Amino acid sequence: MKKIWFIPVITVALLLSNLSYGQTSWTKYSSSLGSFSINFPGAYEESTQMDTSDAGKPFKIHFASYTPNDDVVYMAGWIDMYNIYPADKSLKQILEDSRDGAMESLKATNIKTLNTSLVGEPYIEFTFGSEDMVGKERIYLINKFQYSIITLFAKTKVLPADADKFITSFKHL
């Protein structure tokens, strides 16, 4: 008799454990123009913005982002740098300049470079914070395309696990 009750109890327990009580529903985003994919923890939106290089050349920035509320941002941005690629700088310097420019625009402090890889799919990865936010970013430079994968979290001092899951889901196609 105990075995008969054991199977239904296990079945109910397994079903309950798979229900999405606050679990995130991840959505895959792919860009044929940007040649990459990434998984967002919700429904993303796309946008573009024009900017100008230091040399005065215009370029377009493409974004895909998920912002469930005012305190959380997951964003993937990319730029085709073919016409604005700085030929006089090393790959490492371009990645570091990109990090420094991004952090300056956010007025971020507590910047910690976690890793710089100059082989395969080169990137620089770092965390940052300020009095009212924390974040993590990985900037890639692949075939003269720059990809910026960033997370921002306000009103917290600790990065959620979803930050790493988002950032490491980036795949160059």
Residue pairs with C-beta under 8 A, 6 or more apart in sequence:
24 41
24 42
24 162
25 41
25 42
26 39
26 40
26 41
26 165
26 169
27 39
27 40
27 41
27 42
27 43
27 44
27 66
28 37
28 38
28 39
28 40
29 37
29 38
29 39
29 40
29 44
29 64
29 76
30 36
30 37
30 173
31 37
31 62
31 64
31 78
32 173
33 62
34 62
34 78
34 145
34 147
35 143
35 145
35 172
35 173
36 76
36 78
36 147
36 170
36 171
36 172
36 173
37 169
37 170
37 171
37 173
38 64
38 76
38 149
38 166
38 169
38 170
38 171
39 165
39 166
39 169
40 64
40 66
40 74
40 166
41 66
41 68
41 74
41 162
41 165
41 166
42 66
42 68
43 66
44 64
44 65
44 66
44 74
45 64
45 65
45 66
45 67
46 62
46 63
46 64
47 62
47 63
47 65
48 60
48 61
48 62
48 63
49 60
49 61
49 63
50 58
50 59
50 60
50 61
51 58
51 59
51 60
51 61
52 58
52 59
53 59
53 84
55 84
57 83
57 84
59 79
59 80
59 81
59 83
59 84
60 79
60 80
61 77
61 78
61 79
62 77
62 78
62 79
63 75
63 76
63 77
64 75
64 76
64 77
65 73
65 74
65 75
65 76
66 73
66 74
66 75
67 73
67 74
70 154
71 153
71 154
71 155
71 156
72 152
72 153
72 154
73 150
73 151
73 152
74 150
74 151
74 162
74 166
75 148
75 149
75 150
75 151
75 152
76 147
76 148
76 149
76 150
76 170
77 147
77 148
77 150
78 145
78 146
78 147
78 148
79 145
79 146
80 144
80 145
81 141
81 144
81 145
81 146
82 144
85 144
86 94
89 97
91 118
91 122
91 141
92 116
92 118
94 141
95 116
95 122
95 123
95 124
95 139
95 141
96 116
96 124
98 124
98 139
98 141
98 146
98 148
99 111
99 113
99 124
99 126
99 137
99 139
102 137
102 139
102 148
102 150
103 111
103 126
103 128
106 128
106 130
106 135
106 152
107 130
108 128
108 129
108 130
108 133
108 135
109 128
109 129
109 130
110 127
110 128
110 129
110 130
111 126
111 127
111 128
112 126
112 127
112 128
113 124
113 125
113 126
114 125
114 126
114 127
115 123
115 124
115 125
116 123
116 124
116 125
117 123
117 124
121 140
121 142
121 172
122 140
122 141
122 142
123 138
123 139
123 140
123 141
124 138
124 139
125 136
125 137
125 138
125 139
125 167
126 136
126 137
126 138
127 134
127 135
127 136
127 137
127 159
128 134
128 135
128 136
128 137
129 135
129 157
132 154
132 155
133 152
133 153
133 154
133 155
133 156
134 152
134 153
134 156
134 157
134 158
134 159
135 150
135 151
135 152
135 153
135 159
135 163
136 150
136 151
136 159
136 163
136 164
136 167
137 148
137 149
137 150
137 151
137 167
138 148
138 149
138 150
138 167
138 170
139 146
139 147
139 148
139 149
140 146
140 147
140 149
140 170
140 172
141 147
142 172
147 170
147 172
149 166
149 167
149 170
151 159
151 162
151 163
151 166
151 167
153 159
153 160
153 163
